[in-house]
Amino acid sequence: MKTITIREDTYLALKRFKDNNDSFSDVIDRLVLKKGDIREYAGALRDSPFIDELGTISRDMRSSGRARV
């Protein structure tokens, strides 16, 4: 048994994958050990609010990179 520290947002994301009888180890095992076709994940984040935030962060990073040049 090991103790790990994760960010609050990561904890909440993992919690969404957790079924009633699952431990967090069960969730992590499913996510990490799952083998299969990566195409299974296509569109998985389509309705996620994080996609808009990621787009904003990406644009900000590109803009800040141009400003330094």
KOLGU-4560 file (N, C-alpha, C; in nm, 3 decimals, padded with zeros to 5 digits):
<recs>
<n_xx: 00.085 n_yy: -00.117 n_zz: 00.000 ca_xx: 00.000 ca_yy: 00.000 ca_zz: 00.000 c_xx: 00.090 c_yy: 00.123 c_zz: 00.000 mol: A seq: 1 type: MET>
<n_xx: 00.058 n_yy: 00.220 n_zz: -00.087 ca_xx: 00.132 ca_yy: 00.345 ca_zz: -00.098 c_xx: 00.034 c_yy: 00.462 c_zz: -00.091 mol: A seq: 2 type: LYS>
<n_xx: 00.082 n_yy: 00.572 n_zz: -00.041 ca_xx: 00.003 ca_yy: 00.695 ca_zz: -00.037 c_xx: 00.052 c_yy: 00.787 c_zz: -00.147 mol: A seq: 3 type: THR>
<n_xx: -00.041 n_yy: 00.843 n_zz: -00.223 ca_xx: -00.004 ca_yy: 00.939 ca_zz: -00.328 c_xx: -00.080 c_yy: 01.069 c_zz: -00.304 mol: A seq: 4 type: ILE>
<n_xx: -00.027 n_yy: 01.175 n_zz: -00.360 ca_xx: -00.093 ca_yy: 01.305 ca_zz: -00.353 c_xx: -00.133 c_yy: 01.345 c_zz: -00.494 mol: A seq: 5 type: THR>
<n_xx: -00.259 n_yy: 01.385 n_zz: -00.511 ca_xx: -00.307 ca_yy: 01.431 ca_zz: -00.640 c_xx: -00.379 c_yy: 01.563 c_zz: -00.623 mol: A seq: 6 type: ILE>
<n_xx: -00.386 n_yy: 01.639 n_zz: -00.731 ca_xx: -00.458 ca_yy: 01.766 ca_zz: -00.728 c_xx: -00.607 c_yy: 01.741 c_zz: -00.709 mol: A seq: 7 type: ARG>
<n_xx: -00.677 n_yy: 01.839 n_zz: -00.658 ca_xx: -00.821 ca_yy: 01.829 ca_zz: -00.636 c_xx: -00.895 c_yy: 01.800 c_zz: -00.766 mol: A seq: 8 type: GLU>
<n_xx: -00.857 n_yy: 01.866 n_zz: -00.875 ca_xx: -00.925 ca_yy: 01.844 ca_zz: -01.002 c_xx: -00.905 c_yy: 01.701 c_zz: -01.052 mol: A seq: 9 type: ASP>
<n_xx: -00.787 n_yy: 01.645 n_zz: -01.026 ca_xx: -00.760 ca_yy: 01.507 ca_zz: -01.064 c_xx: -00.845 c_yy: 01.412 c_zz: -00.981 mol: A seq: 10 type: THR>
<n_xx: -00.855 n_yy: 01.440 n_zz: -00.853 ca_xx: -00.939 ca_yy: 01.358 ca_zz: -00.765 c_xx: -01.084 c_yy: 01.358 c_zz: -00.814 mol: A seq: 11 type: TYR>
<n_xx: -01.136 n_yy: 01.475 n_zz: -00.848 ca_xx: -01.274 ca_yy: 01.484 ca_zz: -00.895 c_xx: -01.294 c_yy: 01.411 c_zz: -01.026 mol: A seq: 12 type: LEU>
<n_xx: -01.194 n_yy: 01.418 n_zz: -01.115 ca_xx: -01.202 ca_yy: 01.345 ca_zz: -01.241 c_xx: -01.204 c_yy: 01.194 c_zz: -01.217 mol: A seq: 13 type: ALA>
<n_xx: -01.118 n_yy: 01.146 n_zz: -01.128 ca_xx: -01.116 ca_yy: 01.004 ca_zz: -01.095 c_xx: -01.247 c_yy: 00.961 c_zz: -01.029 mol: A seq: 14 type: LEU>
<n_xx: -01.299 n_yy: 01.047 n_zz: -00.945 ca_xx: -01.423 ca_yy: 01.015 ca_zz: -00.873 c_xx: -01.539 c_yy: 00.992 c_zz: -00.970 mol: A seq: 15 type: LYS>
<n_xx: -01.537 n_yy: 01.062 n_zz: -01.083 ca_xx: -01.644 ca_yy: 01.044 ca_zz: -01.183 c_xx: -01.640 c_yy: 00.905 c_zz: -01.246 mol: A seq: 16 type: ARG>
<n_xx: -01.522 n_yy: 00.842 n_zz: -01.248 ca_xx: -01.508 ca_yy: 00.708 ca_zz: -01.304 c_xx: -01.538 c_yy: 00.598 c_zz: -01.202 mol: A seq: 17 type: PHE>
<n_xx: -01.556 n_yy: 00.637 n_zz: -01.079 ca_xx: -01.570 ca_yy: 00.542 ca_zz: -00.969 c_xx: -01.714 c_yy: 00.493 c_zz: -00.956 mol: A seq: 18 type: LYS>
<n_xx: -01.731 n_yy: 00.361 n_zz: -00.952 ca_xx: -01.861 ca_yy: 00.303 ca_zz: -00.922 c_xx: -01.874 c_yy: 00.287 c_zz: -00.771 mol: A seq: 19 type: ASP>
<n_xx: -01.993 n_yy: 00.257 n_zz: -00.723 ca_xx: -02.017 ca_yy: 00.248 ca_zz: -00.578 c_xx: -01.922 c_yy: 00.155 c_zz: -00.505 mol: A seq: 20 type: ASN>
<n_xx: -01.893 n_yy: 00.041 n_zz: -00.564 ca_xx: -01.811 ca_yy: -00.059 ca_zz: -00.495 c_xx: -01.663 c_yy: -00.050 c_zz: -00.531 mol: A seq: 21 type: ASN>
<n_xx: -01.625 n_yy: 00.050 n_zz: -00.611 ca_xx: -01.486 ca_yy: 00.064 ca_zz: -00.654 c_xx: -01.402 c_yy: 00.137 c_zz: -00.551 mol: A seq: 22 type: ASP>
<n_xx: -01.277 n_yy: 00.098 n_zz: -00.545 ca_xx: -01.178 ca_yy: 00.179 ca_zz: -00.475 c_xx: -01.113 c_yy: 00.267 c_zz: -00.581 mol: A seq: 23 type: SER>
<n_xx: -01.038 n_yy: 00.367 n_zz: -00.539 ca_xx: -00.967 ca_yy: 00.449 ca_zz: -00.636 c_xx: -00.861 c_yy: 00.365 c_zz: -00.707 mol: A seq: 24 type: PHE>
<n_xx: -00.807 n_yy: 00.267 n_zz: -00.640 ca_xx: -00.712 ca_yy: 00.176 ca_zz: -00.706 c_xx: -00.779 c_yy: 00.103 c_zz: -00.821 mol: A seq: 25 type: SER>
<n_xx: -00.904 n_yy: 00.061 n_zz: -00.803 ca_xx: -00.978 ca_yy: -00.005 ca_zz: -00.910 c_xx: -00.992 c_yy: 00.087 c_zz: -01.031 mol: A seq: 26 type: ASP>
<n_xx: -01.024 n_yy: 00.213 n_zz: -01.005 ca_xx: -01.040 ca_yy: 00.310 ca_zz: -01.113 c_xx: -00.908 c_yy: 00.331 c_zz: -01.187 mol: A seq: 27 type: VAL>
<n_xx: -00.802 n_yy: 00.352 n_zz: -01.111 ca_xx: -00.670 ca_yy: 00.375 ca_zz: -01.172 c_xx: -00.626 c_yy: 00.252 c_zz: -01.251 mol: A seq: 28 type: ILE>
<n_xx: -00.648 n_yy: 00.134 n_zz: -01.196 ca_xx: -00.614 ca_yy: 00.011 ca_zz: -01.269 c_xx: -00.687 c_yy: 00.006 c_zz: -01.403 mol: A seq: 29 type: ASP>
<n_xx: -00.816 n_yy: 00.036 n_zz: -01.402 ca_xx: -00.893 ca_yy: 00.032 ca_zz: -01.527 c_xx: -00.836 c_yy: 00.131 c_zz: -01.628 mol: A seq: 30 type: ARG>
<n_xx: -00.801 n_yy: 00.250 n_zz: -01.582 ca_xx: -00.752 ca_yy: 00.353 ca_zz: -01.674 c_xx: -00.610 c_yy: 00.325 c_zz: -01.722 mol: A seq: 31 type: LEU>
<n_xx: -00.526 n_yy: 00.277 n_zz: -01.634 ca_xx: -00.385 ca_yy: 00.259 ca_zz: -01.668 c_xx: -00.359 c_yy: 00.125 c_zz: -01.735 mol: A seq: 32 type: VAL>
<n_xx: -00.424 n_yy: 00.022 n_zz: -01.688 ca_xx: -00.394 ca_yy: -00.112 ca_zz: -01.736 c_xx: -00.479 c_yy: -00.153 c_zz: -01.856 mol: A seq: 33 type: LEU>
<n_xx: -00.577 n_yy: -00.070 n_zz: -01.890 ca_xx: -00.665 ca_yy: -00.105 ca_zz: -02.001 c_xx: -00.586 c_yy: -00.106 c_zz: -02.131 mol: A seq: 34 type: LYS>
<n_xx: -00.598 n_yy: -00.215 n_zz: -02.201 ca_xx: -00.534 ca_yy: -00.226 ca_zz: -02.331 c_xx: -00.644 c_yy: -00.228 c_zz: -02.435 mol: A seq: 35 type: LYS>
<n_xx: -00.615 n_yy: -00.173 n_zz: -02.546 ca_xx: -00.715 ca_yy: -00.173 ca_zz: -02.652 c_xx: -00.681 c_yy: -00.069 c_zz: -02.755 mol: A seq: 36 type: GLY>
<n_xx: -00.775 n_yy: -00.045 n_zz: -02.836 ca_xx: -00.760 ca_yy: 00.048 ca_zz: -02.947 c_xx: -00.781 c_yy: 00.190 c_zz: -02.898 mol: A seq: 37 type: ASP>
<n_xx: -00.686 n_yy: 00.277 n_zz: -02.926 ca_xx: -00.695 ca_yy: 00.417 ca_zz: -02.882 c_xx: -00.816 c_yy: 00.487 c_zz: -02.943 mol: A seq: 38 type: ILE>
<n_xx: -00.866 n_yy: 00.435 n_zz: -03.053 ca_xx: -00.983 ca_yy: 00.496 ca_zz: -03.117 c_xx: -01.107 c_yy: 00.486 c_zz: -03.028 mol: A seq: 39 type: ARG>
<n_xx: -01.105 n_yy: 00.399 n_zz: -02.928 ca_xx: -01.217 ca_yy: 00.390 ca_zz: -02.834 c_xx: -01.239 c_yy: 00.523 c_zz: -02.762 mol: A seq: 40 type: GLU>
<n_xx: -01.133 n_yy: 00.602 n_zz: -02.751 ca_xx: -01.140 ca_yy: 00.727 ca_zz: -02.677 c_xx: -01.178 c_yy: 00.847 c_zz: -02.764 mol: A seq: 41 type: TYR>
<n_xx: -01.191 n_yy: 00.826 n_zz: -02.893 ca_xx: -01.225 ca_yy: 00.936 ca_zz: -02.984 c_xx: -01.357 c_yy: 00.998 c_zz: -02.939 mol: A seq: 42 type: ALA>
<n_xx: -01.355 n_yy: 01.128 n_zz: -02.918 ca_xx: -01.475 ca_yy: 01.201 ca_zz: -02.879 c_xx: -01.510 c_yy: 01.191 c_zz: -02.732 mol: A seq: 43 type: GLY>
<n_xx: -01.427 n_yy: 01.125 n_zz: -02.652 ca_xx: -01.460 ca_yy: 01.103 ca_zz: -02.511 c_xx: -01.474 c_yy: 01.234 c_zz: -02.434 mol: A seq: 44 type: ALA>
<n_xx: -01.401 n_yy: 01.337 n_zz: -02.475 ca_xx: -01.404 ca_yy: 01.464 ca_zz: -02.403 c_xx: -01.490 c_yy: 01.569 c_zz: -02.473 mol: A seq: 45 type: LEU>
<n_xx: -01.565 n_yy: 01.528 n_zz: -02.572 ca_xx: -01.640 ca_yy: 01.623 ca_zz: -02.653 c_xx: -01.732 c_yy: 01.712 c_zz: -02.570 mol: A seq: 46 type: ARG>
<n_xx: -01.792 n_yy: 01.662 n_zz: -02.464 ca_xx: -01.883 ca_yy: 01.741 ca_zz: -02.381 c_xx: -01.818 c_yy: 01.791 c_zz: -02.252 mol: A seq: 47 type: ASP>
<n_xx: -01.688 n_yy: 01.778 n_zz: -02.243 ca_xx: -01.618 ca_yy: 01.817 ca_zz: -02.122 c_xx: -01.597 c_yy: 01.969 c_zz: -02.116 mol: A seq: 48 type: SER>
<n_xx: -01.623 n_yy: 02.030 n_zz: -02.001 ca_xx: -01.598 ca_yy: 02.174 ca_zz: -01.987 c_xx: -01.449 c_yy: 02.207 c_zz: -01.993 mol: A seq: 49 type: PRO>
<n_xx: -01.365 n_yy: 02.108 n_zz: -01.975 ca_xx: -01.221 ca_yy: 02.130 ca_zz: -01.978 c_xx: -01.169 c_yy: 02.157 c_zz: -02.119 mol: A seq: 50 type: PHE>
<n_xx: -01.243 n_yy: 02.116 n_zz: -02.222 ca_xx: -01.200 ca_yy: 02.138 ca_zz: -02.360 c_xx: -01.193 c_yy: 02.287 c_zz: -02.390 mol: A seq: 51 type: ILE>
<n_xx: -01.295 n_yy: 02.363 n_zz: -02.350 ca_xx: -01.293 ca_yy: 02.507 ca_zz: -02.372 c_xx: -01.177 c_yy: 02.571 c_zz: -02.297 mol: A seq: 52 type: ASP>
<n_xx: -01.156 n_yy: 02.528 n_zz: -02.173 ca_xx: -01.047 ca_yy: 02.582 ca_zz: -02.093 c_xx: -00.912 c_yy: 02.549 c_zz: -02.158 mol: A seq: 53 type: GLU>
<n_xx: -00.899 n_yy: 02.427 n_zz: -02.208 ca_xx: -00.775 ca_yy: 02.387 ca_zz: -02.274 c_xx: -00.750 c_yy: 02.472 c_zz: -02.398 mol: A seq: 54 type: LEU>
<n_xx: -00.855 n_yy: 02.501 n_zz: -02.473 ca_xx: -00.841 ca_yy: 02.587 ca_zz: -02.590 c_xx: -00.794 c_yy: 02.726 c_zz: -02.551 mol: A seq: 55 type: GLY>
<n_xx: -00.849 n_yy: 02.781 n_zz: -02.445 ca_xx: -00.809 ca_yy: 02.913 ca_zz: -02.397 c_xx: -00.663 c_yy: 02.912 c_zz: -02.353 mol: A seq: 56 type: THR>
<n_xx: -00.624 n_yy: 02.812 n_zz: -02.278 ca_xx: -00.486 ca_yy: 02.801 ca_zz: -02.231 c_xx: -00.391 c_yy: 02.789 c_zz: -02.350 mol: A seq: 57 type: ILE>
<n_xx: -00.428 n_yy: 02.708 n_zz: -02.447 ca_xx: -00.345 ca_yy: 02.688 ca_zz: -02.565 c_xx: -00.327 c_yy: 02.819 c_zz: -02.642 mol: A seq: 58 type: SER>
<n_xx: -00.436 n_yy: 02.892 n_zz: -02.663 ca_xx: -00.427 ca_yy: 03.021 ca_zz: -02.733 c_xx: -00.340 c_yy: 03.119 c_zz: -02.655 mol: A seq: 59 type: ARG>
<n_xx: -00.358 n_yy: 03.122 n_zz: -02.523 ca_xx: -00.277 ca_yy: 03.212 ca_zz: -02.439 c_xx: -00.129 c_yy: 03.178 c_zz: -02.449 mol: A seq: 60 type: ASP>
<n_xx: -00.097 n_yy: 03.050 n_zz: -02.449 ca_xx: 00.042 ca_yy: 03.008 ca_zz: -02.458 c_xx: 00.102 c_yy: 03.047 c_zz: -02.592 mol: A seq: 61 type: MET>
<n_xx: 00.026 n_yy: 03.025 n_zz: -02.700 ca_xx: 00.075 ca_yy: 03.062 ca_zz: -02.832 c_xx: 00.097 c_yy: 03.212 c_zz: -02.841 mol: A seq: 62 type: ARG>
<n_xx: 00.003 n_yy: 03.289 n_zz: -02.786 ca_xx: 00.015 ca_yy: 03.436 ca_zz: -02.789 c_xx: 00.136 c_yy: 03.483 c_zz: -02.708 mol: A seq: 63 type: SER>
<n_xx: 00.156 n_yy: 03.425 n_zz: -02.590 ca_xx: 00.268 ca_yy: 03.468 ca_zz: -02.508 c_xx: 00.401 c_yy: 03.429 c_zz: -02.573 mol: A seq: 64 type: SER>
<n_xx: 00.404 n_yy: 03.321 n_zz: -02.647 ca_xx: 00.525 ca_yy: 03.281 ca_zz: -02.717 c_xx: 00.558 c_yy: 03.377 c_zz: -02.829 mol: A seq: 65 type: GLY>
<n_xx: 00.458 n_yy: 03.425 n_zz: -02.898 ca_xx: 00.480 ca_yy: 03.522 ca_zz: -03.005 c_xx: 00.526 c_yy: 03.656 c_zz: -02.948 mol: A seq: 66 type: ARG>
<n_xx: 00.475 n_yy: 03.692 n_zz: -02.832 ca_xx: 00.508 ca_yy: 03.821 ca_zz: -02.772 c_xx: 00.656 c_yy: 03.827 c_zz: -02.733 mol: A seq: 67 type: ALA>
<n_xx: 00.715 n_yy: 03.714 n_zz: -02.700 ca_xx: 00.853 ca_yy: 03.711 ca_zz: -02.655 c_xx: 00.953 c_yy: 03.717 c_zz: -02.771 mol: A seq: 68 type: ARG>
<n_xx: 00.907 n_yy: 03.681 n_zz: -02.890 ca_xx: 00.998 ca_yy: 03.672 ca_zz: -03.005 c_xx: 01.034 c_yy: 03.807 c_zz: -03.056 mol: A seq: 69 type: VAL>
</recs>
